[in-house]
Amino acid sequence: DGPQDEIGQLTNTINSMLARIQVTYSELEETNIAQRRFVSDASHELRTPLTTIRGNVDLLQKMWKQIESQSSVIVDGANNQFVVDPFSNREKLSVSIEAMMDIASEAARMSRLVNDLLSLARADSGYTLQKTPIVLLPLVEEVVRKAQLLPKNAEWRTGDLSALYQIQVCGDTDYLQQLLFIFIENAFKYTPSGYVVLEAVCSPDQIGLRIKDTGLGMDKDEVPRIFDRFYRVDPSRGQTAGTGLGLSIAQWIIDEHQGSIEVMTRKGEGSTFIIWLPIFKATLLQAY
Ligand code: ADP
């Protein structure tokens, strides 16, 4: 082998190393962009309720100052003059109450958002669930009971859950309840009339929890994106209650359980989500 060959080999090695560095760099760049977008989306989402809260607190302070002074004359700062206060104390009180209700609901929204962000931050930091064998039925029954308390326009039904009696999965009870609840809550949010039904379905090695609604549904091509952080189908359809993070948290919980999600949906007709979980142990009833 002459020095020519050696140089040739060396050049090849360097080239392939450069190519690998290039790939790693673009991957890093992509994660960076995704992270920056996440942070900026999150800040935006947190800023919106904060603005409402601060606006309402200002309004409240103004109202209370006026009520306290019991004055029928107020300073019109903009025109630098005294004018007769056009509002009675009763009116001021009712404006105050409305402002307080706005504050309460926006604060609740912020706290939902912060909780969701914390769950995702925990997932991003590589947190893994401590899983143990769990009988599914009591867990699901607890969620069914909680779901009755949700604000809803649709009827809440439970179908056949008997399959759950004999099935154990390996999982984390709290997270599995949160997972099921995310889908039920969504079903109610996006179902203005009709019903939402929960059922258990079984395959040889997996147990499925099926949440079916007769609600708004969505276009098929939206489906892959609904699991993205902050993604919402047609944000104009009054989704202020949501954070756009529910399904990304659901996806993480499912992945942690080595499960999968099946989605069937049709715009204007409704959606069906099936949460598939691997069966850890099944005690089959004797058939005769
Ligand atoms: P959100 O807090 O907005 O509900 P999610 O991540 O839970 O966020 O869901 C993302 C989007 O997927 C929702 O904004 C909604 O557009 C759509 N979606 C989720 N579940 C349903 C459903 N059962 N019916 C119709 N659309 C749904």
Boltz pocket constraint, residues with backbone or C-beta under 6 A from the ligand:
constraints:
  - pocket:
      binder: B
      contacts: [[A, 182], [A, 183], [A, 186], [A, 187], [A, 189], [A, 190], [A, 213], [A, 215], [A, 216], [A, 217], [A, 218], [A, 226], [A, 227], [A, 228], [A, 231], [A, 232], [A, 233], [A, 234], [A, 239], [A, 241], [A, 242], [A, 243], [A, 244], [A, 245], [A, 246], [A, 247], [A, 248], [A, 270], [A, 271]]
      max_distance: 6.0
